[in-house]
Amino acid sequence: MTLLDFARGPAIHWSLIIMVTGIIWRLLGVLVLTRGADLSRPRDAFGNFKGYRTVFSRAWPSGEFRTTTRYQTAMAYGFHLATLVVVIGIVPHIEFITSLTGASWPGLPNAFGVGAGIMALASLLALVARRVSKPGVYCSNWGDYFSWLVMAAPLVTGLMAFAHLGLRYETMLAIHILSAALLFAWFPFGKLMHAFWFIFSRAQSGVVYAHKGVRI
């Protein structure tokens, strides 16, 4: 078995199994947590409904904070949107998704995919630079930086493989797939789980604030 065969076979398949199992396990761990009796009524009759609405209404900073957070917001949205384009818009990625789910759709032109990959990587590096420059604000630990690393690795290796830079193409492609496998396997155990956690954290915050009469 060559490195590419291993990457395309056992590595990527087992990483997906670990990711799906880990996500389900952690979500179940949250959902089965017992909640104490609600002994106080929300000041707003629709407090709970408005609390859950904050999952979407707080996707953008409040007006008071937009000036101080616009750099962070722009880079974060740029990174997430560009990464989404890379994941679901490039033909090889679509073919991989099709092999797993059967779903298929037209792919984007190569130039558009490369541009999205460069934008995702550049905005990711900009976010890391801000985190490093303001340690007192973010209080980062090794898990934060490791998550950034495993997120950046598929972008870097994918661009290198497409441009035929570095090692021979087959080896570079294998490294790209292995880096994606590492990302999948790490996903449930690091900060990348915020892709799911944000729903619970925003809803909980909204419910608590609604009980206190905060305008949400």
C-alpha positions in Angstrom: 0.0 0.0 0.0 1.4 3.4 -1.0 1.1 6.5 1.1 -1.6 7.8 -1.2 -3.6 4.6 -0.9 -3.3 4.7 2.8 -4.4 8.3 2.9 -7.4 7.7 0.6 -8.4 4.5 2.4 -8.0 3.7 6.1 -6.7 7.2 7.2 -9.6 9.3 5.8 -12.3 6.7 6.6 -11.2 6.1 10.2 -10.8 9.9 10.7 -14.4 10.4 9.6 -15.6 7.6 11.9 -13.8 9.3 14.8 -15.2 12.7 13.9 -18.8 11.6 13.6 -18.6 9.4 16.7 -16.9 12.1 18.8 -19.4 14.8 17.7 -22.4 12.6 18.6 -20.8 11.6 21.9 -20.1 15.2 22.9 -23.5 16.5 21.8 -25.3 13.7 23.7 -23.2 14.6 26.8 -24.6 18.1 26.7 -28.2 17.1 25.9 -28.5 14.6 28.7 -27.3 17.1 31.3 -30.0 17.6 33.9 -31.5 21.0 34.2 -32.8 22.4 37.4 -36.4 23.5 37.8 -37.0 26.9 36.4 -38.1 28.7 39.6 -38.2 32.2 38.1 -40.4 33.4 35.3 -38.8 35.5 32.6 -39.6 39.2 32.8 -40.6 38.9 29.1 -43.5 36.6 28.4 -41.6 35.3 25.4 -38.2 35.1 27.2 -37.4 31.5 26.2 -38.3 32.0 22.6 -36.2 35.2 22.4 -33.4 33.4 24.2 -33.2 30.8 21.5 -33.5 33.5 18.8 -30.1 34.8 19.9 -28.5 31.8 18.2 -29.0 33.8 15.0 -29.5 37.4 16.2 -26.0 37.5 17.8 -24.2 36.3 14.6 -23.3 40.0 14.2 -21.9 42.3 16.9 -24.1 44.8 18.6 -23.8 48.4 17.5 -21.8 49.4 20.5 -19.0 46.9 19.7 -18.9 47.0 15.9 -16.0 49.5 15.7 -13.7 47.7 18.1 -14.5 44.3 16.7 -14.7 45.0 13.0 -11.2 43.6 12.2 -12.0 40.4 14.1 -15.5 40.1 12.5 -14.3 40.7 9.0 -11.4 38.2 9.2 -13.6 35.6 10.9 -16.4 35.9 8.3 -13.9 35.9 5.5 -12.2 32.8 6.8 -15.4 30.8 7.4 -17.1 31.8 4.1 -13.9 31.2 2.1 -13.3 27.8 3.8 -16.9 26.8 3.1 -16.4 27.6 -0.6 -13.2 25.5 -0.6 -14.9 22.5 1.1 -18.0 22.3 -1.0 -17.0 24.2 -4.2 -13.9 22.4 -5.5 -14.5 19.5 -7.9 -12.2 16.9 -6.1 -14.0 17.8 -2.8 -17.4 17.5 -4.4 -16.4 14.1 -5.8 -15.3 13.0 -2.3 -18.6 14.1 -0.8 -20.5 12.4 -3.6 -18.6 9.1 -2.8 -19.9 9.3 0.8 -23.4 10.7 0.3 -24.4 10.3 -3.3 -25.1 14.1 -3.5 -23.5 16.0 -6.3 -23.5 19.6 -7.7 -21.5 21.6 -10.3 -18.0 22.6 -9.2 -16.4 26.1 -9.3 -13.7 27.1 -11.7 -10.2 26.3 -10.5 -9.2 29.9 -10.3 -12.1 30.7 -8.0 -11.3 27.7 -5.8 -7.7 28.8 -5.5 -8.7 32.3 -4.7 -11.0 31.1 -2.0 -8.2 28.9 -0.6 -5.8 31.8 -0.5 -8.4 34.1 1.2 -9.1 31.4 3.8 -5.5 31.0 4.6 -4.7 34.7 4.7 -7.7 35.5 7.0 -6.7 32.6 9.2 -3.2 33.9 9.6 -4.6 37.4 10.3 -6.7 36.0 13.1 -3.7 34.1 14.6 -1.6 37.2 14.4 -4.2 39.2 16.3 -4.5 36.4 18.9 -0.7 36.4 19.4 -0.5 40.2 19.6 -3.3 40.4 22.3 -2.6 37.5 24.7 -4.4 39.2 27.5 -7.6 39.4 25.5 -7.8 35.8 24.2 -5.9 33.9 26.9 -5.0 31.2 24.4 -3.7 27.8 25.3 -1.9 25.0 23.3 -5.3 23.6 22.1 -6.2 26.9 20.4 -3.0 27.0 18.4 -3.1 23.3 17.6 -6.6 23.8 16.2 -5.3 26.7 14.1 -2.5 24.4 12.9 -4.7 21.5 11.9 -7.0 23.9 10.1 -4.3 25.6 8.2 -2.5 22.4 7.1 -5.1 21.2 4.6 -5.3 24.7 3.1 -1.5 24.9 2.7 -1.0 21.4 1.4 -4.0 21.7 -0.9 -2.7 24.8 -2.6 0.8 23.3 -2.8 -0.6 20.1 -4.4 -2.7 22.1 -6.9 0.3 24.2 -7.9 2.7 21.2 -8.0 5.0 22.7 -5.4 7.3 20.9 -3.0 7.2 17.1 -3.3 5.9 15.1 -6.3 2.2 15.5 -6.9 1.1 12.1 -5.6 3.1 12.5 -2.3 1.8 16.1 -1.8 -1.8 14.9 -2.4 -1.3 12.1 0.1 -0.1 14.7 2.7 -3.0 16.9 1.9 -5.5 14.0 2.5 -3.7 13.0 5.7 -3.8 16.6 7.0 -7.6 16.6 6.3 -7.8 13.3 8.2 -6.0 14.8 11.2 -8.5 17.7 11.0 -11.5 15.3 11.0 -10.1 13.3 13.9 -9.3 16.3 16.1 -12.5 18.1 15.3 -14.7 16.8 18.2 -11.9 17.2 20.8 -10.7 20.8 20.3 -12.1 24.3 19.8 -13.3 23.4 16.4 -16.4 22.0 18.1 -17.6 25.6 18.4 -19.3 24.8 15.0 -21.9 23.1 17.2 -21.3 24.6 20.7 -22.2 28.1 19.6 -25.9 27.0 19.2 -26.0 25.9 22.9 -24.0 28.7 24.3 -25.9 31.5 22.6 -29.3 29.9 23.4 -28.4 29.5 27.0 -27.1 33.1 27.3 -30.2 34.4 25.7 -32.5 32.5 28.1 -30.6 33.7 31.1 -30.6 37.3 29.9 -34.4 37.1 29.1 -35.0 36.2 32.7 -33.2 39.3 33.8 -35.2 41.5 31.5 -32.3 42.3 29.1 -33.3 43.4 25.7 -32.2 40.7 23.3 
